[in-house]
């Protein structure tokens, strides 16, 4: 039987992969966004695992809110990247600091 420990180990592994993705690849914004999504996914796995373990629905409901916010964040981030790529021709992190309104 799969216990809560298995879910926590999987969530910790996803969290570590996400953190390594951010620290090892600071050049590409798309990889950074994907790493942030992995970190949010690991938080969702923890919430659902503890919610099921404790018999409470609060963690599962909160997980749905996090998924909604993560989807909106990804859509807005990718839209900004597309606009930036059309204007500048690159999506490198070093070049993003020259954004002007």
Gaussian input, Z-matrix of N, CA and C with variables (Angstrom, degrees):
# hf/3-21g

backbone

0 1
 N
 C     1     B1
 C     2     B2     1     A1
 N     3     B3     2     A2     1     D1
 C     4     B4     3     A3     2     D2
 C     5     B5     4     A4     3     D3
 N     6     B6     5     A5     4     D4
 C     7     B7     6     A6     5     D5
 C     8     B8     7     A7     6     D6
 N     9     B9     8     A8     7     D7
 C    10    B10     9     A9     8     D8
 C    11    B11    10    A10     9     D9
 N    12    B12    11    A11    10    D10
 C    13    B13    12    A12    11    D11
 C    14    B14    13    A13    12    D12
 N    15    B15    14    A14    13    D13
 C    16    B16    15    A15    14    D14
 C    17    B17    16    A16    15    D15
 N    18    B18    17    A17    16    D16
 C    19    B19    18    A18    17    D17
 C    20    B20    19    A19    18    D18
 N    21    B21    20    A20    19    D19
 C    22    B22    21    A21    20    D20
 C    23    B23    22    A22    21    D21
 N    24    B24    23    A23    22    D22
 C    25    B25    24    A24    23    D23
 C    26    B26    25    A25    24    D24
 N    27    B27    26    A26    25    D25
 C    28    B28    27    A27    26    D26
 C    29    B29    28    A28    27    D27
 N    30    B30    29    A29    28    D28
 C    31    B31    30    A30    29    D29
 C    32    B32    31    A31    30    D30
 N    33    B33    32    A32    31    D31
 C    34    B34    33    A33    32    D32
 C    35    B35    34    A34    33    D33
 N    36    B36    35    A35    34    D34
 C    37    B37    36    A36    35    D35
 C    38    B38    37    A37    36    D36
 N    39    B39    38    A38    37    D37
 C    40    B40    39    A39    38    D38
 C    41    B41    40    A40    39    D39
 N    42    B42    41    A41    40    D40
 C    43    B43    42    A42    41    D41
 C    44    B44    43    A43    42    D42
 N    45    B45    44    A44    43    D43
 C    46    B46    45    A45    44    D44
 C    47    B47    46    A46    45    D45
 N    48    B48    47    A47    46    D46
 C    49    B49    48    A48    47    D47
 C    50    B50    49    A49    48    D48
 N    51    B51    50    A50    49    D49
 C    52    B52    51    A51    50    D50
 C    53    B53    52    A52    51    D51
 N    54    B54    53    A53    52    D52
 C    55    B55    54    A54    53    D53
 C    56    B56    55    A55    54    D54
 N    57    B57    56    A56    55    D55
 C    58    B58    57    A57    56    D56
 C    59    B59    58    A58    57    D57
 N    60    B60    59    A59    58    D58
 C    61    B61    60    A60    59    D59
 C    62    B62    61    A61    60    D60
 N    63    B63    62    A62    61    D61
 C    64    B64    63    A63    62    D62
 C    65    B65    64    A64    63    D63
 N    66    B66    65    A65    64    D64
 C    67    B67    66    A66    65    D65
 C    68    B68    67    A67    66    D66
 N    69    B69    68    A68    67    D67
 C    70    B70    69    A69    68    D68
 C    71    B71    70    A70    69    D69
 N    72    B72    71    A71    70    D70
 C    73    B73    72    A72    71    D71
 C    74    B74    73    A73    72    D72
 N    75    B75    74    A74    73    D73
 C    76    B76    75    A75    74    D74
 C    77    B77    76    A76    75    D75
 N    78    B78    77    A77    76    D76
 C    79    B79    78    A78    77    D77
 C    80    B80    79    A79    78    D78
 N    81    B81    80    A80    79    D79
 C    82    B82    81    A81    80    D80
 C    83    B83    82    A82    81    D81
 N    84    B84    83    A83    82    D82
 C    85    B85    84    A84    83    D83
 C    86    B86    85    A85    84    D84
 N    87    B87    86    A86    85    D85
 C    88    B88    87    A87    86    D86
 C    89    B89    88    A88    87    D87
 N    90    B90    89    A89    88    D88
 C    91    B91    90    A90    89    D89
 C    92    B92    91    A91    90    D90
 N    93    B93    92    A92    91    D91
 C    94    B94    93    A93    92    D92
 C    95    B95    94    A94    93    D93
 N    96    B96    95    A95    94    D94
 C    97    B97    96    A96    95    D95
 C    98    B98    97    A97    96    D96
 N    99    B99    98    A98    97    D97
 C   100   B100    99    A99    98    D98
 C   101   B101   100   A100    99    D99
 N   102   B102   101   A101   100   D100
 C   103   B103   102   A102   101   D101
 C   104   B104   103   A103   102   D102
 N   105   B105   104   A104   103   D103
 C   106   B106   105   A105   104   D104
 C   107   B107   106   A106   105   D105
 N   108   B108   107   A107   106   D106
 C   109   B109   108   A108   107   D107
 C   110   B110   109   A109   108   D108
 N   111   B111   110   A110   109   D109
 C   112   B112   111   A111   110   D110
 C   113   B113   112   A112   111   D111
 N   114   B114   113   A113   112   D112
 C   115   B115   114   A114   113   D113
 C   116   B116   115   A115   114   D114
 N   117   B117   116   A116   115   D115
 C   118   B118   117   A117   116   D116
 C   119   B119   118   A118   117   D117
 N   120   B120   119   A119   118   D118
 C   121   B121   120   A120   119   D119
 C   122   B122   121   A121   120   D120
 N   123   B123   122   A122   121   D121
 C   124   B124   123   A123   122   D122
 C   125   B125   124   A124   123   D123
 N   126   B126   125   A125   124   D124
 C   127   B127   126   A126   125   D125
 C   128   B128   127   A127   126   D126
 N   129   B129   128   A128   127   D127
 C   130   B130   129   A129   128   D128
 C   131   B131   130   A130   129   D129
 N   132   B132   131   A131   130   D130
 C   133   B133   132   A132   131   D131
 C   134   B134   133   A133   132   D132
 N   135   B135   134   A134   133   D133
 C   136   B136   135   A135   134   D134
 C   137   B137   136   A136   135   D135
 N   138   B138   137   A137   136   D136
 C   139   B139   138   A138   137   D137
 C   140   B140   139   A139   138   D138
 N   141   B141   140   A140   139   D139
 C   142   B142   141   A141   140   D140
 C   143   B143   142   A142   141   D141
 N   144   B144   143   A143   142   D142
 C   145   B145   144   A144   143   D143
 C   146   B146   145   A145   144   D144
 N   147   B147   146   A146   145   D145
 C   148   B148   147   A147   146   D146
 C   149   B149   148   A148   147   D147
 N   150   B150   149   A149   148   D148
 C   151   B151   150   A150   149   D149
 C   152   B152   151   A151   150   D150
 N   153   B153   152   A152   151   D151
 C   154   B154   153   A153   152   D152
 C   155   B155   154   A154   153   D153
 N   156   B156   155   A155   154   D154
 C   157   B157   156   A156   155   D155
 C   158   B158   157   A157   156   D156
 N   159   B159   158   A158   157   D157
 C   160   B160   159   A159   158   D158
 C   161   B161   160   A160   159   D159
 N   162   B162   161   A161   160   D160
 C   163   B163   162   A162   161   D161
 C   164   B164   163   A163   162   D162
 N   165   B165   164   A164   163   D163
 C   166   B166   165   A165   164   D164
 C   167   B167   166   A166   165   D165
 N   168   B168   167   A167   166   D166
 C   169   B169   168   A168   167   D167
 C   170   B170   169   A169   168   D168
 N   171   B171   170   A170   169   D169
 C   172   B172   171   A171   170   D170
 C   173   B173   172   A172   171   D171
 N   174   B174   173   A173   172   D172
 C   175   B175   174   A174   173   D173
 C   176   B176   175   A175   174   D174
 N   177   B177   176   A176   175   D175
 C   178   B178   177   A177   176   D176
 C   179   B179   178   A178   177   D177
 N   180   B180   179   A179   178   D178
 C   181   B181   180   A180   179   D179
 C   182   B182   181   A181   180   D180
 N   183   B183   182   A182   181   D181
 C   184   B184   183   A183   182   D182
 C   185   B185   184   A184   183   D183
 N   186   B186   185   A185   184   D184
 C   187   B187   186   A186   185   D185
 C   188   B188   187   A187   186   D186
 N   189   B189   188   A188   187   D187
 C   190   B190   189   A189   188   D188
 C   191   B191   190   A190   189   D189
 N   192   B192   191   A191   190   D190
 C   193   B193   192   A192   191   D191
 C   194   B194   193   A193   192   D192
 N   195   B195   194   A194   193   D193
 C   196   B196   195   A195   194   D194
 C   197   B197   196   A196   195   D195
 N   198   B198   197   A197   196   D196
 C   199   B199   198   A198   197   D197
 C   200   B200   199   A199   198   D198
 N   201   B201   200   A200   199   D199
 C   202   B202   201   A201   200   D200
 C   203   B203   202   A202   201   D201
 N   204   B204   203   A203   202   D202
 C   205   B205   204   A204   203   D203
 C   206   B206   205   A205   204   D204
 N   207   B207   206   A206   205   D205
 C   208   B208   207   A207   206   D206
 C   209   B209   208   A208   207   D207
 N   210   B210   209   A209   208   D208
 C   211   B211   210   A210   209   D209
 C   212   B212   211   A211   210   D210
 N   213   B213   212   A212   211   D211
 C   214   B214   213   A213   212   D212
 C   215   B215   214   A214   213   D213
 N   216   B216   215   A215   214   D214
 C   217   B217   216   A216   215   D215
 C   218   B218   217   A217   216   D216
 N   219   B219   218   A218   217   D217
 C   220   B220   219   A219   218   D218
 C   221   B221   220   A220   219   D219
 N   222   B222   221   A221   220   D220
 C   223   B223   222   A222   221   D221
 C   224   B224   223   A223   222   D222
 N   225   B225   224   A224   223   D223
 C   226   B226   225   A225   224   D224
 C   227   B227   226   A226   225   D225
 N   228   B228   227   A227   226   D226
 C   229   B229   228   A228   227   D227
 C   230   B230   229   A229   228   D228
 N   231   B231   230   A230   229   D229
 C   232   B232   231   A231   230   D230
 C   233   B233   232   A232   231   D231
 N   234   B234   233   A233   232   D232
 C   235   B235   234   A234   233   D233
 C   236   B236   235   A235   234   D234
 N   237   B237   236   A236   235   D235
 C   238   B238   237   A237   236   D236
 C   239   B239   238   A238   237   D237
 N   240   B240   239   A239   238   D238
 C   241   B241   240   A240   239   D239
 C   242   B242   241   A241   240   D240
 N   243   B243   242   A242   241   D241
 C   244   B244   243   A243   242   D242
 C   245   B245   244   A244   243   D243
 N   246   B246   245   A245   244   D244
 C   247   B247   246   A246   245   D245
 C   248   B248   247   A247   246   D246
 N   249   B249   248   A248   247   D247
 C   250   B250   249   A249   248   D248
 C   251   B251   250   A250   249   D249
 N   252   B252   251   A251   250   D250
 C   253   B253   252   A252   251   D251
 C   254   B254   253   A253   252   D252
 N   255   B255   254   A254   253   D253
 C   256   B256   255   A255   254   D254
 C   257   B257   256   A256   255   D255
 N   258   B258   257   A257   256   D256
 C   259   B259   258   A258   257   D257
 C   260   B260   259   A259   258   D258
 N   261   B261   260   A260   259   D259
 C   262   B262   261   A261   260   D260
 C   263   B263   262   A262   261   D261
 N   264   B264   263   A263   262   D262
 C   265   B265   264   A264   263   D263
 C   266   B266   265   A265   264   D264
 N   267   B267   266   A266   265   D265
 C   268   B268   267   A267   266   D266
 C   269   B269   268   A268   267   D267
 N   270   B270   269   A269   268   D268
 C   271   B271   270   A270   269   D269
 C   272   B272   271   A271   270   D270
 N   273   B273   272   A272   271   D271
 C   274   B274   273   A273   272   D272
 C   275   B275   274   A274   273   D273
 N   276   B276   275   A275   274   D274
 C   277   B277   276   A276   275   D275
 C   278   B278   277   A277   276   D276
 N   279   B279   278   A278   277   D277
 C   280   B280   279   A279   278   D278
 C   281   B281   280   A280   279   D279
 N   282   B282   281   A281   280   D280
 C   283   B283   282   A282   281   D281
 C   284   B284   283   A283   282   D282
 N   285   B285   284   A284   283   D283
 C   286   B286   285   A285   284   D284
 C   287   B287   286   A286   285   D285
 N   288   B288   287   A287   286   D286
 C   289   B289   288   A288   287   D287
 C   290   B290   289   A289   288   D288
 N   291   B291   290   A290   289   D289
 C   292   B292   291   A291   290   D290
 C   293   B293   292   A292   291   D291
 N   294   B294   293   A293   292   D292
 C   295   B295   294   A294   293   D293
 C   296   B296   295   A295   294   D294
 N   297   B297   296   A296   295   D295
 C   298   B298   297   A297   296   D296
 C   299   B299   298   A298   297   D297
 N   300   B300   299   A299   298   D298
 C   301   B301   300   A300   299   D299
 C   302   B302   301   A301   300   D300

   B1=1.4530
   B2=1.5364
   B3=1.2998
   B4=1.4600
   B5=1.5271
   B6=1.3155
   B7=1.4526
   B8=1.5146
   B9=1.3155
   B10=1.4627
   B11=1.5285
   B12=1.3266
   B13=1.4616
   B14=1.5237
   B15=1.3284
   B16=1.4620
   B17=1.5268
   B18=1.3205
   B19=1.4627
   B20=1.5272
   B21=1.3166
   B22=1.4624
   B23=1.5234
   B24=1.3229
   B25=1.4664
   B26=1.5249
   B27=1.3350
   B28=1.4711
   B29=1.5233
   B30=1.3331
   B31=1.4609
   B32=1.5251
   B33=1.3265
   B34=1.4675
   B35=1.5224
   B36=1.3363
   B37=1.4642
   B38=1.5255
   B39=1.3304
   B40=1.4626
   B41=1.5261
   B42=1.3292
   B43=1.4611
   B44=1.5273
   B45=1.3247
   B46=1.4664
   B47=1.5250
   B48=1.3340
   B49=1.4645
   B50=1.5261
   B51=1.3317
   B52=1.4600
   B53=1.5153
   B54=1.3198
   B55=1.4699
   B56=1.5243
   B57=1.3372
   B58=1.4674
   B59=1.5171
   B60=1.3289
   B61=1.4606
   B62=1.5160
   B63=1.3180
   B64=1.4661
   B65=1.5263
   B66=1.3353
   B67=1.4613
   B68=1.5222
   B69=1.3214
   B70=1.4584
   B71=1.5207
   B72=1.3087
   B73=1.4599
   B74=1.5228
   B75=1.2927
   B76=1.4618
   B77=1.5149
   B78=1.3153
   B79=1.4599
   B80=1.5215
   B81=1.3222
   B82=1.4519
   B83=1.5271
   B84=1.3126
   B85=1.4586
   B86=1.5200
   B87=1.3230
   B88=1.4603
   B89=1.5252
   B90=1.3188
   B91=1.4631
   B92=1.5258
   B93=1.3107
   B94=1.4657
   B95=1.5270
   B96=1.3257
   B97=1.4682
   B98=1.5278
   B99=1.3191
   B100=1.4626
   B101=1.5249
   B102=1.3200
   B103=1.4611
   B104=1.5255
   B105=1.3181
   B106=1.4671
   B107=1.5258
   B108=1.3202
   B109=1.4630
   B110=1.5294
   B111=1.3305
   B112=1.4657
   B113=1.5238
   B114=1.3175
   B115=1.4633
   B116=1.5269
   B117=1.3248
   B118=1.4648
   B119=1.5238
   B120=1.3303
   B121=1.4601
   B122=1.5225
   B123=1.3177
   B124=1.4652
   B125=1.5311
   B126=1.3186
   B127=1.4689
   B128=1.5243
   B129=1.3276
   B130=1.4628
   B131=1.5241
   B132=1.3186
   B133=1.4657
   B134=1.5237
   B135=1.3239
   B136=1.4669
   B137=1.5221
   B138=1.3231
   B139=1.4618
   B140=1.5230
   B141=1.3209
   B142=1.4639
   B143=1.5249
   B144=1.3256
   B145=1.4652
   B146=1.5261
   B147=1.3158
   B148=1.4620
   B149=1.5222
   B150=1.3147
   B151=1.4562
   B152=1.5237
   B153=1.3215
   B154=1.4623
   B155=1.5263
   B156=1.3233
   B157=1.4613
   B158=1.5269
   B159=1.3237
   B160=1.4636
   B161=1.5224
   B162=1.3325
   B163=1.4621
   B164=1.5132
   B165=1.3127
   B166=1.4593
   B167=1.5250
   B168=1.3262
   B169=1.4588
   B170=1.5218
   B171=1.3068
   B172=1.4596
   B173=1.5137
   B174=1.3113
   B175=1.4581
   B176=1.5118
   B177=1.3282
   B178=1.4609
   B179=1.5221
   B180=1.3133
   B181=1.4655
   B182=1.5247
   B183=1.3167
   B184=1.4628
   B185=1.5238
   B186=1.3282
   B187=1.4594
   B188=1.5258
   B189=1.3152
   B190=1.4689
   B191=1.5252
   B192=1.3161
   B193=1.4656
   B194=1.5299
   B195=1.3158
   B196=1.4656
   B197=1.5209
   B198=1.3352
   B199=1.4650
   B200=1.5206
   B201=1.3237
   B202=1.4618
   B203=1.5240
   B204=1.3066
   B205=1.4625
   B206=1.5281
   B207=1.3303
   B208=1.4662
   B209=1.5236
   B210=1.3240
   B211=1.4656
   B212=1.5225
   B213=1.3250
   B214=1.4647
   B215=1.5237
   B216=1.3188
   B217=1.4708
   B218=1.5179
   B219=1.3171
   B220=1.4621
   B221=1.5231
   B222=1.3216
   B223=1.4653
   B224=1.5253
   B225=1.3254
   B226=1.4629
   B227=1.5269
   B228=1.3283
   B229=1.4610
   B230=1.5149
   B231=1.3211
   B232=1.4622
   B233=1.5226
   B234=1.3299
   B235=1.4681
   B236=1.5275
   B237=1.3168
   B238=1.4660
   B239=1.5236
   B240=1.3320
   B241=1.4642
   B242=1.5196
   B243=1.3255
   B244=1.4663
   B245=1.5237
   B246=1.3254
   B247=1.4717
   B248=1.5251
   B249=1.3182
   B250=1.4597
   B251=1.5231
   B252=1.3328
   B253=1.4664
   B254=1.5276
   B255=1.3195
   B256=1.4655
   B257=1.5237
   B258=1.3200
   B259=1.4636
   B260=1.5219
   B261=1.3324
   B262=1.4620
   B263=1.5236
   B264=1.3252
   B265=1.4547
   B266=1.5170
   B267=1.3210
   B268=1.4593
   B269=1.5251
   B270=1.3362
   B271=1.4641
   B272=1.5251
   B273=1.3111
   B274=1.4589
   B275=1.5294
   B276=1.3222
   B277=1.4608
   B278=1.5213
   B279=1.3311
   B280=1.4700
   B281=1.5180
   B282=1.3236
   B283=1.4573
   B284=1.5236
   B285=1.3185
   B286=1.4607
   B287=1.5225
   B288=1.3131
   B289=1.4620
   B290=1.5241
   B291=1.3248
   B292=1.4594
   B293=1.5293
   B294=1.3301
   B295=1.4612
   B296=1.5232
   B297=1.2970
   B298=1.4649
   B299=1.5143
   B300=1.3363
   B301=1.4585
   B302=1.4307
   A1=109.29
   A2=114.76
   A3=120.30
   A4=108.65
   A5=115.79
   A6=120.99
   A7=111.69
   A8=114.91
   A9=120.05
   A10=110.86
   A11=117.07
   A12=120.02
   A13=111.72
   A14=116.52
   A15=120.33
   A16=111.12
   A17=115.93
   A18=119.80
   A19=111.23
   A20=116.22
   A21=119.54
   A22=111.70
   A23=117.47
   A24=120.47
   A25=110.14
   A26=117.00
   A27=120.05
   A28=110.75
   A29=116.93
   A30=120.37
   A31=110.97
   A32=116.96
   A33=119.74
   A34=110.83
   A35=117.05
   A36=120.14
   A37=110.78
   A38=117.55
   A39=120.41
   A40=111.39
   A41=116.42
   A42=120.11
   A43=110.91
   A44=116.67
   A45=120.66
   A46=110.55
   A47=117.42
   A48=120.42
   A49=110.36
   A50=117.00
   A51=120.50
   A52=112.69
   A53=116.76
   A54=120.26
   A55=110.52
   A56=116.87
   A57=119.55
   A58=111.29
   A59=117.13
   A60=120.22
   A61=112.10
   A62=116.55
   A63=119.81
   A64=110.70
   A65=116.85
   A66=119.42
   A67=113.59
   A68=117.91
   A69=119.92
   A70=113.22
   A71=117.64
   A72=119.98
   A73=108.71
   A74=116.61
   A75=121.32
   A76=112.33
   A77=118.27
   A78=121.56
   A79=112.87
   A80=117.75
   A81=121.74
   A82=110.34
   A83=116.51
   A84=121.04
   A85=111.42
   A86=118.04
   A87=120.47
   A88=110.52
   A89=117.43
   A90=120.74
   A91=110.15
   A92=117.40
   A93=120.60
   A94=110.43
   A95=118.02
   A96=120.84
   A97=111.29
   A98=117.27
   A99=120.20
   A100=111.08
   A101=117.66
   A102=121.07
   A103=111.10
   A104=116.95
   A105=120.24
   A106=110.14
   A107=117.25
   A108=120.60
   A109=110.97
   A110=117.94
   A111=120.41
   A112=111.53
   A113=116.63
   A114=120.31
   A115=110.40
   A116=117.01
   A117=119.89
   A118=111.54
   A119=117.22
   A120=120.89
   A121=111.00
   A122=117.03
   A123=119.11
   A124=111.10
   A125=116.72
   A126=119.39
   A127=110.52
   A128=117.19
   A129=120.42
   A130=111.58
   A131=117.13
   A132=119.84
   A133=110.08
   A134=117.15
   A135=120.12
   A136=111.45
   A137=116.95
   A138=119.94
   A139=111.67
   A140=117.08
   A141=120.36
   A142=110.82
   A143=117.59
   A144=120.48
   A145=111.01
   A146=116.97
   A147=119.21
   A148=111.65
   A149=116.99
   A150=120.43
   A151=110.99
   A152=116.81
   A153=120.13
   A154=111.07
   A155=116.91
   A156=121.14
   A157=111.30
   A158=116.29
   A159=120.21
   A160=113.22
   A161=117.37
   A162=120.34
   A163=113.29
   A164=117.12
   A165=122.05
   A166=108.64
   A167=117.43
   A168=120.96
   A169=113.51
   A170=118.17
   A171=121.24
   A172=113.49
   A173=117.32
   A174=120.97
   A175=112.57
   A176=117.26
   A177=120.54
   A178=111.31
   A179=116.87
   A180=120.27
   A181=110.31
   A182=116.54
   A183=120.20
   A184=111.19
   A185=116.11
   A186=120.74
   A187=111.24
   A188=117.55
   A189=120.28
   A190=111.35
   A191=117.36
   A192=120.01
   A193=110.99
   A194=117.29
   A195=120.41
   A196=110.60
   A197=117.54
   A198=120.34
   A199=111.35
   A200=116.88
   A201=120.75
   A202=110.98
   A203=116.86
   A204=120.68
   A205=110.59
   A206=117.67
   A207=120.80
   A208=111.12
   A209=117.15
   A210=119.72
   A211=110.81
   A212=116.66
   A213=119.86
   A214=110.84
   A215=116.79
   A216=120.77
   A217=111.32
   A218=116.73
   A219=120.18
   A220=111.21
   A221=117.10
   A222=120.04
   A223=111.19
   A224=116.89
   A225=120.10
   A226=110.61
   A227=116.89
   A228=120.06
   A229=112.46
   A230=117.28
   A231=119.69
   A232=111.75
   A233=117.60
   A234=119.75
   A235=110.88
   A236=117.00
   A237=120.23
   A238=110.38
   A239=116.99
   A240=120.21
   A241=112.29
   A242=117.30
   A243=120.26
   A244=110.19
   A245=117.35
   A246=120.49
   A247=111.07
   A248=117.02
   A249=120.29
   A250=110.98
   A251=116.87
   A252=120.16
   A253=111.16
   A254=117.03
   A255=119.88
   A256=111.23
   A257=117.32
   A258=120.89
   A259=112.97
   A260=117.61
   A261=121.66
   A262=114.13
   A263=117.68
   A264=120.67
   A265=114.41
   A266=117.73
   A267=121.36
   A268=109.02
   A269=115.24
   A270=119.97
   A271=110.41
   A272=116.84
   A273=120.78
   A274=110.07
   A275=115.95
   A276=121.45
   A277=111.44
   A278=117.63
   A279=119.44
   A280=112.21
   A281=116.88
   A282=120.88
   A283=113.25
   A284=118.27
   A285=120.98
   A286=111.59
   A287=119.15
   A288=120.72
   A289=113.08
   A290=118.60
   A291=120.83
   A292=111.64
   A293=117.80
   A294=121.02
   A295=110.18
   A296=114.92
   A297=120.84
   A298=108.09
   A299=116.75
   A300=120.97
   A301=114.25
   D1=143.29
   D2=179.96
   D3=-86.56
   D4=120.53
   D5=-179.90
   D6=-97.40
   D7=-178.36
   D8=-178.61
   D9=-67.14
   D10=-26.04
   D11=-179.61
   D12=-62.48
   D13=-37.73
   D14=179.81
   D15=-63.98
   D16=-42.03
   D17=178.45
   D18=-65.85
   D19=-39.94
   D20=-179.87
   D21=-67.85
   D22=-36.73
   D23=177.25
   D24=-67.38
   D25=-42.19
   D26=178.17
   D27=-63.29
   D28=-41.71
   D29=179.18
   D30=-66.37
   D31=-39.71
   D32=178.07
   D33=-65.06
   D34=-38.84
   D35=178.27
   D36=-64.37
   D37=-43.10
   D38=177.63
   D39=-63.74
   D40=-38.78
   D41=178.64
   D42=-63.60
   D43=-44.60
   D44=-179.65
   D45=-65.30
   D46=-40.62
   D47=177.48
   D48=-62.07
   D49=-40.87
   D50=178.19
   D51=-64.75
   D52=-42.59
   D53=179.14
   D54=-66.33
   D55=-42.77
   D56=176.82
   D57=-63.62
   D58=-35.89
   D59=177.71
   D60=-62.82
   D61=-36.21
   D62=178.68
   D63=-72.97
   D64=-44.20
   D65=-175.70
   D66=-76.45
   D67=-32.71
   D68=-176.79
   D69=-84.16
   D70=-24.03
   D71=-178.10
   D72=-128.43
   D73=85.08
   D74=-179.82
   D75=-94.06
   D76=4.95
   D77=-176.60
   D78=-91.80
   D79=-35.11
   D80=-171.74
   D81=-106.08
   D82=121.55
   D83=-176.42
   D84=-69.63
   D85=-32.33
   D86=-179.32
   D87=-64.85
   D88=-40.55
   D89=177.83
   D90=-66.37
   D91=-36.87
   D92=177.64
   D93=-65.02
   D94=-42.88
   D95=177.26
   D96=-63.00
   D97=-41.17
   D98=177.98
   D99=-65.12
   D100=-36.21
   D101=178.26
   D102=-67.85
   D103=-38.67
   D104=176.10
   D105=-63.91
   D106=-38.51
   D107=177.16
   D108=-64.25
   D109=-37.60
   D110=175.99
   D111=-63.63
   D112=-39.45
   D113=178.58
   D114=-65.04
   D115=-42.25
   D116=177.30
   D117=-65.78
   D118=-36.25
   D119=177.09
   D120=-64.21
   D121=-39.08
   D122=178.24
   D123=-65.50
   D124=-36.97
   D125=176.04
   D126=-64.80
   D127=-39.22
   D128=178.25
   D129=-64.76
   D130=-40.43
   D131=178.38
   D132=-62.72
   D133=-41.50
   D134=177.03
   D135=-62.04
   D136=-44.81
   D137=-179.48
   D138=-62.00
   D139=-45.06
   D140=-178.89
   D141=-68.57
   D142=-38.83
   D143=179.82
   D144=-64.03
   D145=-47.22
   D146=179.09
   D147=-68.75
   D148=-33.31
   D149=177.22
   D150=-64.11
   D151=-44.06
   D152=178.50
   D153=-68.98
   D154=-36.88
   D155=-179.13
   D156=-66.94
   D157=-39.74
   D158=-177.87
   D159=-89.48
   D160=-9.53
   D161=179.69
   D162=74.76
   D163=27.53
   D164=-178.97
   D165=-117.43
   D166=141.77
   D167=-179.41
   D168=-88.85
   D169=-4.37
   D170=-177.15
   D171=-60.13
   D172=-41.95
   D173=179.73
   D174=-66.21
   D175=-36.99
   D176=179.41
   D177=-70.30
   D178=-38.55
   D179=177.52
   D180=-66.96
   D181=-43.29
   D182=178.07
   D183=-63.69
   D184=-34.53
   D185=176.82
   D186=-63.26
   D187=-38.43
   D188=176.68
   D189=-64.62
   D190=-38.29
   D191=176.38
   D192=-64.77
   D193=-40.63
   D194=178.59
   D195=-64.90
   D196=-40.24
   D197=177.17
   D198=-61.71
   D199=-39.83
   D200=178.90
   D201=-64.86
   D202=-46.24
   D203=179.47
   D204=-65.55
   D205=-38.34
   D206=179.30
   D207=-65.91
   D208=-38.47
   D209=178.04
   D210=-66.24
   D211=-41.88
   D212=177.78
   D213=-65.61
   D214=-40.29
   D215=178.39
   D216=-62.72
   D217=-42.01
   D218=179.36
   D219=-66.67
   D220=-41.16
   D221=-179.85
   D222=-65.46
   D223=-43.89
   D224=179.65
   D225=-67.88
   D226=-41.71
   D227=178.55
   D228=-62.20
   D229=-42.90
   D230=178.83
   D231=-69.58
   D232=-34.60
   D233=176.57
   D234=-64.85
   D235=-41.58
   D236=176.59
   D237=-63.67
   D238=-40.01
   D239=178.09
   D240=-63.30
   D241=-41.20
   D242=179.24
   D243=-63.85
   D244=-44.89
   D245=178.01
   D246=-63.17
   D247=-41.74
   D248=179.68
   D249=-65.90
   D250=-39.30
   D251=179.76
   D252=-67.28
   D253=-34.89
   D254=177.38
   D255=-66.67
   D256=-37.08
   D257=-177.99
   D258=-80.39
   D259=-41.78
   D260=-172.15
   D261=-105.31
   D262=-25.52
   D263=-178.65
   D264=83.97
   D265=7.62
   D266=179.50
   D267=-148.09
   D268=158.11
   D269=175.89
   D270=-126.65
   D271=25.66
   D272=179.26
   D273=-71.71
   D274=144.82
   D275=-175.76
   D276=-64.96
   D277=-35.34
   D278=-178.29
   D279=-63.03
   D280=-29.32
   D281=-175.93
   D282=-86.80
   D283=-10.23
   D284=-176.16
   D285=-75.25
   D286=-22.16
   D287=-176.79
   D288=-70.83
   D289=-3.16
   D290=178.76
   D291=-97.98
   D292=18.04
   D293=178.81
   D294=-65.91
   D295=134.94
   D296=176.97
   D297=-134.38
   D298=144.17
   D299=-177.22
   D300=-87.62

